[in-house]
Amino acid sequence: MTTITESDLVETLEAAGLVGMTTAVWAEVHPNKIAVQDPDGTPHTFAKINANANKLARLFRQRGLKAGDSLALICSNRAEFVEVLAATLRSGIRITPVNWHLNADEIAYIIKDCEAKIVVGEARVATVGPASQDCPEVVLKLAVGGAIDGLEDYNAILAPIDGSNIDDPVLGNGMMYTSGTTGRPKGVHRPVPVVTPQAMYALRGYDHETSVQMCAGPAYHAAPLAFDVRAAMGAGVPLIFIDKWDSEHVLRTISEHKVTHLHLVPIMFQRLLALPAEVRARYPVDHVKYIVHGAAPCPPEVKHAMIEWFGPILSEYYAGSEGGAGFTIDSHEWLKKPGSVGKRPQLLQVRILDEAGQDLPNGQAGGIYHQLPPGGGFTYYKDEAKTNASRVEGFFTMGDVGYFDEDDYLFLTGRNAETIISGGVNIYPQEVDNELIKHDAVADSATVGIPHDEWGEQVKAVILLKTGYAPSDQLAQEILDFGRRSLAAFKVPRSLDFVTELPRSEAGKIQRNKVRAPYWEGRTRQI
């Protein structure tokens, strides 16, 4: 295989991608090359990653698991994440990476809701044990990186299993979770697995002999999973994992490891730019070829500064876990249209609709609706009502507001107030309200996102008190502490305001946009 021509290699990889075996091809091409480097510096070769993926696939079959069954992965950025992902891709298993910052109840809910029969959890995540114990339908439970009560040891159970390539691979699928406005997260289910064409990696400038990928965000998020982890697996290049953000460490890693490709979000740009000039000067970055970003709006001045530093190598995308029509814009185009997320795509249509569902002309802002691909694209798992609520005549919305200019470039101007994006992480305010309302003093709650220079948005609770309770700093802190008992830390409001009334529609629903509006008054951007 090492003497195969480039054209033959691409053809082989295209075929391997259809059955989830691209990692197996790279394990033949360069078995001893580093495939993954853990945050602590531990290297793992393509041969090792591929062998463990095969062992896992055989283990699944030994335990009676079959294509179409589901696996919940609760794991930080480390080699086992990639091994498990590769195993599901070739065994037909549907994988759901779980946000390991969630609490035990939230993790248990996702395990149950995705109907997981396999749980792979990391020992450093204290909630894995309690969450998995509450899920009797799980057939196989594996512990990574140490012991967890009730889970079998990952390395010990794989050690005696054959690691050679399996003969009859079946392409597996993934199901990411995006929270619903009524509280609990919902799985974004696609019946047909997505296969990235091998030619895409060439378009992004990958060279399997010299390119290096870095993953600085959590791999369980859709964007790092696609643009960092899956990209490295498909392009056959080393993946350097970062475990926790430290600006100088990230910049040092980019420089010393000659990282060529990476995905970042705007808050990461801001933190890198905030490093002192003398620190930035110590770490050359002229070898970086491609930085892709999205997940949250990027202030134009921040993007200008990044392009000035790294060069015109930034590529922006606009999409969501549900997908989208495929907006992208490179640096050269963006400099001509600052603030845009890209030109109207050719493959799928995009409509801008008013509240009555009527199409709006270029220049007028309205709800952004993306055409569903043939076959419907996705559904919210086991939630037909939510699926239907997001759709209009074969189009769906992610709640964003924007307009096309005279040249058909899309500009985002706002968003449905039911979603807060803080540091690139989606937070759904109804989840927060559902907990705060349980406090004895709270009559009503409307959580919103307010402007924050670094994070983009910060979570704020706006509270209406019951009769007999008076606003005070002490009561505000008590309510926030109450929420902290049941909410994941990143969802807990950073501040709280008391009001004498909260606006509701005739149907009784809180008009969150009206609650949010005063905090954004005078801002040119509302997201």
N, C-alpha and C positions, 0 to 999 in steps of 0.2 A: 504493500500500500504506500510506502514512503516514496516510491518512484512513479506514482500515478501522476498524470498530467493535471493541470489546473481545471481544464474543461471536464475531464473525467471525474475529478474530485467534486466539482459542483453538481454534476449529474448524480453522483452517488449520494451526496448530502441531501439533494432534493428528494430522492427516493426514501432515504433514512428519515427525513422529517415527517413523512406521511405516517410513519409508525413509531415516532418518538425515539429514534435511535441515532440522532446526530452525535451524541456524546460517544457512542460506540465507534463511530467512524473516526472521530478525532483520537480516540484511544488507540486505534490502529496506526494512524498517521504519525502521531508523536506521543507514545504512551508515557514517556518519562517527563514530559513537559508539565509544569505546574498548571493545574486547572483552577484551583482555588487556594488562596492564602487566607487563613483565619486572621481575625484581628490581633491575636497574640503573635503572629508571624509564622505559625505552623503551616507548612506547604502540603498540598495534596495533589497528586498527579492525576492526569486524565485516566490512566490505567486503574488507579485506585477508586476514583469516583465511579467509573463505569462498572467495575466489578461489584461494588457495593450496591449499585442500582440493580444489577442483575440478581444479586442475592436477595434484595428486598422483594423483587418481583416474584422470585421463587417462593419466598416465605409467605407472601400473600396467597399464592395458590395452595401451598401446604395447609393453610388455615381455612381453606374453603372460600376464599374471597375471589370475586370475579369482576370482569369488566362491567363498569356501571356503578360499582360500589363506591363509597365515599371515604376520603381520608381527611382528617383535621390535623394540620401541622402547626404546632405552637412552639416556635423555634426562632432564635435570634440569628444574626448574620454569621453563619459558620458552614463548614463543608457539608454537614449532614443535611442542611436545608436543600442543597443542590442534589445530593444523592437521593433524597426522598422525592424531590421533584422529577428527577430523571426516571426513577422507578415507576412513578404514576404515569408518566408520559408513554412508557412502553408496556404497561400492563392494563391499560384501559380504565384505570382508577381515576375518579374525579377528585381533585385535590382542592381543599379550602385552606389557604394560609390564614392563620388567626392572629389578630393583633394581640401580642402577649402582654401589652400594658393594661388590658382589660381586667376587671375583677373576676373572681371565680364564677359568680352567677352569670355574668355576660359570656364568658368562655363556654360554660356548660350549655347555655342557650344555643350558641352557634353549633356546638358539637351535635346537639339534638336536632336542630333545625336543618342542618345539611345532611342529616341521617348518616353520620359517620359510623362506619364499622371498624375503622382504624384510627387510633390517636397516636401521634408521635409528639412527645413533649420534652422540653428541655428542663433539666434539674434546677437551673438558676431561676426559673419562673415558678415561684412558690404556689401559684394558683392552679397549676396543672393537675396535681394530685387530687385536691378537693373537687375540681371541675370534672375530671374524668370518672371519679368514683360515683358521681351522680348520673352516669350515662350507661345504663345496663345493656343497651343494644350494641355497645362496642365489643368487637370480637378480639381485636389485637391492640395492645397498648405497649408502646415502646418508650423507654426513657433514654434521652441523649445527654451526655455530659455529666453523668452521675446518677445516683440512685433516687428513685421516686417510689414511695409506697404504692403497691398495686400495679406497677408497670414493670415489664421485663427489660433487662439491660440490652440496649441497642447493639453494642459491639459484641457482647457475649453470644447473643442469639444468631448474629450473622456469621461469626467466625467459621463454623463448620460447613456452611452452605456453599455450593458451587457458584463461582463468580463468572463463569464463561457466559457469552452472549446467549440469550434465550432464542429459541428457534421460531416462535410464533408471536412476535410482538403485536400489541393492539394500541393504537394511539389513544392516550387518555386526555382528559379535559380538566379545566379549572373552573372554580366558582368563587368569585370574590364577593365579599359582603359589603354592602353600602346601606347605612342606616335609613330607616323610613321616617317620615315626618310624624308618624304616630307613635314612635318610640323604638321598638325593637328593630335590629338590623335585618336586611333582606338580602338573600343571595341573588346575584345577577347570573342567571342560568342561560347558557348557550348550548343547545342540543348538539351542535356540530362543533368539534374542536377547531381552534384557529391555528393555521399553519403559516408561519412567516416564510415567504419565498427567500431562498438562499441569496438571490441577487440583491435583496435589500441590504445585506451586510456590506456588499461591495459599494453600493451607493452611499453608504455612510462612511466609507473610507477604511474599512477593516482590512487588515492584512494578517492572516493567521500566523505568520512567522514573527511579526514585530509588534502588533497591537497589544495593548494592555487595557483592561476594563477595570474601573473602580466602582464599588457600590457604597455610597456614603449614607444612603437612607435605609430605612427598615425594609427588608426584602419582602415582607408580607404585604406591603403596599403595591397596588397594581402597577404604578409607573416604574419603580426600581426593579420589580419582578420582570417587567417586559423589557425595559431599556438597559438594565444592567445584567441581571442574572440570565434571562433567556437569551439576551444578545451574546454574552460571553460563551454560552453553551453552543449556540448556533454558529458563531464565527470561529470557534475553536481557539479562543485566546484566554490568557490568565485572568481570573477575577479576583481583585484585591478587595476584601471585605473590611469596612470600617464599622466598629461596633457602637461608638458614641461620638457625637460631634465635638471636635476640638479644632478650631480654625487653623492653628499653626500645624498641628499634626496632619490634618487633611492636606494642607498645601505641601508639607514635607513629603507626604506619601505620593502625591501627584508628581513631584519633582524627582524624588529618589527612585521611584519605581517606573519612571518614564511612562506614566499613564497617558493614554491617547484618547480614550473615550470614557465619558461619565454622564450621569444624569444628576441634575441638581434642581432645587426649588429656590425661589427668590430669596427666602430668608438666609439660605446658605450663601448666595451671592453677597448679601449685605454683610454677613459675618466675615467673609473673606476680605471684602473691600475695607472693612473696619480695622484690619491688621495694620500696624504701623508700617510706614513706607520702608523702613530698614529691614523689617521682617520679610516683607514681600520680595524685596530685592535679593534676599539670600536663596530664593528657590526659583530657578528658571522654569518657565512653563511653555517655552516655544515649541515643545514637542507635542503638545495637546492638539488633536485634530478635530474633535467633535464633542461639543457640550450640548446636550439636549435638555430642555427645561419646559415646565408646565406646572400643573397641579394648583397653581395660584397665580393671580395677576402679578406681573412684574412692573414696578414703577419704571417709566422710560429712562429716568436719570441713572437708575441702577444698571439697567441693561446697557446704556451707552458706556458706563464706566467699565463694565465687564468686557465689552467689545474692544475698548481702548487697551485693556490689559492683556487679554488672551488673543485678541485678533477677531476677525469676522467669522468665527467658527461656531457661534451659537445658533441652534435650531430650536424654534418654539413649536409646541403642539397645543391643540385644544381638543380635548376629549374627556371622557369620564370612564368609570368602571363599566358603564352600559355601552360604551363605544362612542360613536359619533360619525359625522360625515367625512372626517379626515382633514382637518385644518392643520397646515404646517407653514412655517415661514422661516427662511434662513436670514442671516444677518444682513446680507446685501439688500434683500427685499425690505426687511424691517427698517433699515436706515432711510429708505424712501417713504415708508409708511409707519412711522414710529407709533407704537401702541397697538398696532393691528396684530391679530393672531393668524392671519393668512387670508388668501384669496378664496372665493367661493369654489369648492371642489367640483371636479368634472364628473366623478363617478356617481356620487349620491347627491341628491338635492337638499337644499336648506331653505326653510321658509322663516320669515319674520312675521309673527302674527300679533294682532291686538287682542284685547281681553275678550272680544266677541268671536275670535277665531278667524278674523279677516286678514288677508295679506296686506302688508304695509310696503310702501315704496322705499327705494334706497334713500338713506338719510334720516329715516324715522326709526326710532328704537321700539322694540317689542320683544315678545318671547321668542327664543331661538328654538326651532324645531328641525330635527335631523330626520332624513328619510331612513326608514328601516331597510336593511338589505334584504334580498330575496330570502324567503323563509321566515321572516320576522325578526331575525337577529337574536333577541334575548327576551326572557320573561323574568319577573321577580318571582323567585322560587316559592311556590305554594301561596302566592298572593295575586290572584287574578284581578282583584279590585285595584291594587296599586299599579299593576301592569297597565290596565285599561285607562287609569286616571292620567297617565303620562302621555297618552297617545291621541293623535288627531289625524284621521284619514291616512294611515300608513306612515305617519311621522311621530317622533317622540321628543320630549323635552327633558333636559336635566335641570330646568329651573333658571337658566341664565337669560339675561336680557342684553340685547345689543342691536347693532344696525350695520348695514352694508353701505360703504361710501359709493361715490360715483364710479369708482373703478372696480367695484365688487369685492373690496377688502372688508373683512369683518372686524368690528370693534366691539368689545364687551363693555357695557356701561353699568350693569347692575346684576342683581341676582335675586331670585326668590329668597325672602328672608328666612325660609325654613332651613337654610344651610349656612353654617359659619365655617370659614376656612382660616385656620390659625396656624401659621407656619407650614402651610401645605397640607395640613391634616383636616379632614372633614369632621365637623362636630354638628350634631343634629339637636337643635334646642329643645324639641319636645321631650327627648330623653331626659334632659336636665330638669325641665318643668315637672315631669312625672314624678321625680324624686323630691324636689323642693316643696311641692304642694302637700306632701305628707307631714311637713312640720306643723305643729299645733298652731303657730301664729300666722301661717300663710293662708290667705283666702284665695289668691290667684298669683300666677307666675308667668312672666313672658321673658324668656332668655333670648338675647340678641347678640350680634357681633358688633363691636364698636371699633373705631380706627385705632391702629397701633403701628407706630413707625417701623418696628422691626418685624413683627409677626404678621402684619397685614390686618388682622382682626384679633380682638381679644374678647373673651366670653364675659358678658355682663348679665346679671340677673336683675330684672325689674319686678318688684314685689308689691302686691297689694295686701295689706295686713287685715286680719279679722278684727272685728269690733272688740275693744278692750286692750288692744296692743298698740304701743306707741313706738315710732321709729327711733332707733338709737344705734350707735356704732356697735355696742355690745350685742344687740339683737341681730344685727347684720352679720357679725362674725359667727354667732351661734347658728344661724341658718346656713351659712357657707360650710361650717364644720359638720352640720347635719348632712348636707349633700355629699361631703367627702367620704362619709361612711359607706355609701352605696355606689358612688360614681367613680369611674377611672379618673386618675389625677388630672389628665389633660382635659377632661370635660368639666371640671369644677370651675364655676365662675371665679374670675380674678377680682371682681368687685360687685357691689350690689347697690341699687338705688331703690328707695321707697317712693311709691306714688299713691295718689288718692283715688285714681281710677285707671282702668286699662281698657282700651278701645276694643269693642267686639262688633262683628258683623251682625246682620239681622238673623243669620243662622246660628249665632252664638259663638262663632270662632274668633279667637284673638286675632286682631289685625296687626301682625308682627311688623309689617312694613311701617306702620304708623308709629309703633313703639321705637323702632330703629332710627327713623328719619331724623329726629333732633340731634342725635350723636354725629350724624354725617353732614349736617348742614354746613354749607360753604365749601364743601369738598368737590372738586371736579370729578373725581372717581368715587363711585358708590360701592366699590368692592375692594 
